[in-house]
Amino acid sequence: MSETANAALEFRNIDILFDRSGRRGAIEAALARLDAGETREEIGRALKVTVGVAGASLAVARGEISVLMGLSGSGKSTLLRAANRLNRPVRGEVRIGNGSAWLDIARCDADTLRELRKTRIAMVFQQFGLLPWRSVRDNVGFGLELRGLAPSIRREIVEEKLALVGLSNWADAQVHELSGGMQQRVGLARAFATDADILLMDEPFSALDPLIRRKLQDELMDLQKRLKKTILFVSHDIDEALKIGSRITIMREGRIIQTGTPNDIALRPVNDYVAEFIRHMNPLPTILASTVMRRFRDLPLRPDGMLDGGTIAIAPNTMTAHVAGQDMPLKASKDWQHGSLCVVSAQMSLGEIIALRQRSGFPVLVEEDGQLIGLCDDADILQALSGERRSGP
């Protein structure tokens, strides 16, 4: 299935411009200059038109967390807000799909847009967006109230969502009585209560202190495993993006520079801008065993028919290994004990691999679908940390 066919939300050649001049025809003139290759700065200086987003195309797959990254003014929030037409594109399509039919949010009528905002697309804001005169329960149920649901049905849904985010005991509290992290949970519960297919999250954790922020990131990932929502998430923090994102899009001056998996972004930056952007990131939670390892197919054969892994010899088909000529038992990471070789999943992070390598004193073996496929030793780990594998497969 193609990426577009599996998309729940798709931006197609989106241009978003803001006219500060008040002159008739300024937007059309700016589009012509944009097509001719002029920069955002040149267009703004000549026409007093701000280019928010230019030529952006992005497909967000159903059930994934797609993160928009960039510096302040890069266009990430501007693009996100086109998904529910808080920003209206002057050119291009914003398509929302259900697997068989598509609707262009950029061009639909007001009644359709209102219904989409009530039922299909919910937003979680940086500053929580809560109503301070309402209780926690009433804040969570606000969207359901606007939809006209009966009080008994609203209460049932609200109680379920409060339990989901761990706030059942705070249902009758006023929002000002809650900490920042708890207030953001109220915002999440309100979005989940709408049962919207698509959640738009505009730097929702950036106003929180680092410890609370990391905790909410973990909680969001846990909720996502259960709820399988389609989430478009804006962040300016590369570590946050690499931690929670299924795919990451880097933006600069209104344009998309690179879109890819966390591994793509971390190991294969398309240009110097992206490389500089990720230079200070922590790679340990992001880089996976499948990327770090040497594949067995690349190892030489020894005279006895085993693969030569340097300090160890491996026969993947029989799941056996020798160290210094002695048989060495293999144990999965959760069952590992001293005197055995550790076998890890291809999806294990570099940080976990380093810890296991340190504890065991031996290379770590990598398996996928029940088959041994590679190994990670000190040299492989150091190559990954130094970035030498960034141009590799």
Secondary structure, 3 states (H helix, E strand, C coil): CCCCCCEEEEEEEEEEEEECCCCCCHHHHHHHHHHCCCCHHHHHHHHCEEEEEEEEEEEEECCCEEEEECCCCCCHHHHHCCCCCCCCCCEEEEEEECCCCEEECCCCCHHHHHHHHHHCEEEECCCCCCCCCCEHHHHHCHHHHHHCCCHHHHHHHHHHHHHHCCCHHHCCCEHHHCCHHHHHHHHHHHHHHCCCCEEEEECCCCCCCHHHHHHHHHHHHHHHHHHCCEEEEEECCHHHHHHHCCEEEEEECCEEEEEECHHHHHHCCCCHHHHHHCCCCCCCCCCEHHHHCEEHHHCCECCCCCEECCCEEEEHHHCEEEECCEECCEEEHHHCCCCCEEEEECCCEHHHHHHHHHHHCCCEEEEECCEEEEEECHHHHHHHHHCHHHHCC
